[in-house]
Amino acid sequence: MEDNNLKKIMYALAVVAVVLAGALAYIWYQKSSLVKDLTLEKEELTAQMIDLQNDYASLSSDYDSINSQLDSSREEVSQLIERIKKTEATNRSKIRQYEKELGTLRSIMRSYITQIDSLNTLNKKLTADAAAARREAAESRKKQEELSKTVENLTGQVAAGSVIKARGMRIEAYNASDKVTDRSSRVVRLMTTLSLVENDLAPKGPVRVYIRVKGPDGILLTNSTQRTFEVNGEPMICSASREVDYQGKEVELSIYLNEISEYVKGIYTVEAYTEQSLLGSAELMLR
């Protein structure tokens, strides 16, 4: 009986040992499987962090403030990768903390992308606006230059149109009997006649007409009434002059040259001026 009881106890103990061995094997397998899963999870997290690190490395902008923030975030990613590598896979609380930090860094990167896109869009718009403003300014300058040229041309035309002109200019010699003569020995004075033509654009008021009479030798004839005048800033000496009231209508006038001691044979020339311009010229042949 005792042997049978002993055998039963031994069988029971053997069964218990087998059960315990099976339980231990199961527990070891479960633990190994868990460690493997945690290791894979850590490797996956590390891979995701490296991908994020590459994304940060490829991200750039033309703005110093954003570039500074990017550098700071890149440093955080690098430090987080190092911490993950040094952390045991079984330290689940740390792994979960790193996963949260990964999510935060991803969100930050998305905000950078949004900022950069917005700034790039704004920059393109500002660039386009600046280009349009430059084009408008160039067109405005071109129109202003064209307008200035037009005004200048019109001013020149008005100035040219406002110059008093003359017609019918002639020179004649008179004797002591106040009769026209062509004999040099009988001449006592010369008379230059001309008409200031009608011009509504010309300034109204007193106008002085100057004549310069030259003898056959080309020398200017002058007397005690000679005076100087200027034509467009150039000083000249006249033989005689006369002032008339010009109101834009045609005015005929005569200018006498007296007190010349002697006249010789040959061709005499006369030129008439105002202070604006030369009015014309004429010749007289004395024999």
TORLOVEX-454307 format. One record per residue (C-alpha): x, y, z; residue in three letters. Coordinates in steps of 0.1 Angstrom, whole numbers, plus 2048, in hexadecimal, padded with zeros to 3 digits. Example, Ala and Ser with C-alpha at 12.3 -4.5 7.8 and 13.67 -1.06 7.14 Angstrom:
# residues 2
87B7D384EALA8897F5847SER
This chain:
# residues 287
800800800MET81B818809GLU82D8117E8ASP80D8187D5ASN8088387E8ASN82C8427E1LEU82883B7BCLYS8098507BBLYS81B86D7CCILE83886A7B3MET82086A796TYR80E8897A4ALA82F89A7A9LEU83A891785ALA81989F778VAL81E8BF78CVAL8428C277FALA8368BE75CVAL81B8D8761VAL8338F0771LEU84C8EA755ALA8318F173BGLY82691074EALA84A91D750LEU84F91672BALA82F928723TYR839946739ILE85C947729TRP84D946706TYR83496170FGLN85097771DLYS8669706FFSER84A9796E8SER8429996FBLEU8679A36FBVAL86899C6D6LYS8499B16D0ASP8579CE6E5LEU8789CC6D3THR8669CE6B1LEU8519EB6BFGLU8719FD6CALYS8819F76A8GLU862A04696GLU862A236ACLEU887A286A5THR881A2467FALA864A3E681GLN87BA56694MET896A52679ILE87CA5865EASP872A78670LEU896A82674GLN89AA7E64EASN87AA93648ASP888AAE65ETYR8A9AAD64CALA898AB262ASER883ACF637LEU891AF2631SER885B1562DSER891B38623ASP888B46645TYR8A1B49661ASP888B4767DSER879B26670ILE89CB18668ASN8A6B1E68CSER887B0C699GLN88EAEF681LEU8B1AEB68EASP8A4AE96B1SER88AACE6A7SER8A5ABA694ARG8BAABA6B4GLU89CAAD6C8GLU896A916AFVAL8BBA876B1SER8BBA866D7GLN89AA726D7LEU8A9A586C0ILE8C7A546D7GLU8B1A506F5ARG89CA366E4ILE8BBA226DBLYS8C6A226FFLYS8A4A1970ETHR89C9F4713GLU87F9E76FEALA86E9DA71DTHR86C9FE72CASN849A0371EARG843A24731SER861A34720LYS858A256FEILE835A34701ARG844A5670BGLN85AA556ECTYR83CA4D6D7GLU82AA6C6E4LYS849A816DDGLU84BA736BALEU827A7E6B4GLY82FAA06C2THR84DAA46ABLEU838A9968DARG81EAB3696SER839ACE699ILE847AC4677MET825AC7667ARG821AEA675SER843AF3666TYR838AE6644ILE818AFB647THR82BB1A651GLN845B16635ILE829B1061BASP816B2E627SER835B44627LEU83FB37604ASN81CB3F5F7THR81DB61607LEU840B675F9ASN835B5D5D6LYS818B755D9LYS82EB915E6LEU847B8A5CATHR82CB8A5B0ALA81EBAA5BFASP841BBA5BFALA846BB059BALA824BBE592ALA82CBDE5A4ALA84EBE1592ARG83CBDC571ARG822BF6579GLU83EC0E585ALA851C08564ALA832C0D550GLU82AC2D564SER84EC3A55EARG84BC32539LYS82AC44537LYS838C6154BGLN856C63534GLU840C61515GLU82AC7C524LEU849C9252CSER855C8E508LYS832C974FCTHR831CB5512VAL854CBE508GLU84CCBB4E3ASN82CCCF4E8LEU83FCE94FCTHR859CEB4E0GLY83DCEE4C6GLN82CD094DAVAL84DD1B4DFALA855D184BBALA832D234B2GLY834D414C9SER852D504B7VAL849D704A4ILE851D6D47ELYS853D87463ALA84CD8A43DARG850DA2421GLY871DAF42DMET883DC8416ARG89DDE4419ILE89DE04405GLU8B3E23402ALA8A5E47403TYR8B5E683F7ASN8B1E8A407ALA890E8F3F5SER883E70407ASP881E5D3E6LYS88DE3A3DFVAL8AFE393CETHR8C9E1F3C5ASP8E6E383C1ARG8FEE343DDSER909E593DBSER8E6E653E1ARG8DCE4F3FEVAL8D5E60420VAL8C3E44432ARG8B8E1F42FLEU896E12438MET88EDEE440THR86ADE343ETHR85ADC344ALEU83ADB5458SER837DA1479LEU81ED8646FVAL7FFD7D483GLU805D6349FASN7ECD5D4BBASP806D484CELEU820D634D0ALA822D784EFPRO80FD994EDLYS81EDBB4F5GLY83CDD14EBPRO854DC04D3VAL875DD04C8ARG882DC84A5VAL8A8DCD49FTYR8B9DD047DILE8DDDCA474ARG8E7DDA453VAL909DD1444LYS91ADE3427GLY92BDD3409PRO94ADCE41DASP937DBA438GLY93BDD4453ILE91DDDC469LEU90FDFF464LEU909E11485THR902E34491ASN8FDE464B2SER8DDE324B8THR8EDE104B7GLN8E5DF84D4ARG8ECDD54DETHR8D2DB94E1PHE8D1D944E7GLU8C3D784D1VAL8BFD584E6ASN8DAD644FDGLY8F3D6E4E2GLU8FCD944E3PRO8FBDA74C3MET8FEDCC4B7ILE8E2DDA4A2CYS8E2DF7489SER8C0E03493ALA8A0DF64A5SER87CDFE4AAARG862DF34C4GLU83EDEB4BAVAL81FDDF4CCASP818DBC4C1TYR7F6DAC4CAGLN7F8D8D4B5GLY7ECD9F496LYS801DA8478GLU815DC747CVAL829DDA461GLU846DEF46BLEU863E0245DSER885E0846CILE89CE25460TYR8C1E25461LEU8CEE49461ASN8EFE5B467GLU905E45451ILE920E5C444SER925E4B422GLU917E2F40CTYR92BE1D3F2VAL922E083D4LYS919DE43DBGLY901DCD3ECILE8F3DD640ETYR8E3DBB424THR8CCDBE441VAL8C1DA545BGLU8A4DAB473ALA8A1D9B496TYR88CD994B5THR89BD8C4D5GLU88BD6B4CCGLN899D644A9SER8A3D71487LEU886D7F474LEU895D80451GLY8ADD9243ASER8AEDA741AALA8C7DB7402GLU8CADD83F1LEU8E1DE03D3MET8EFE033D1LEU901E103B2ARG
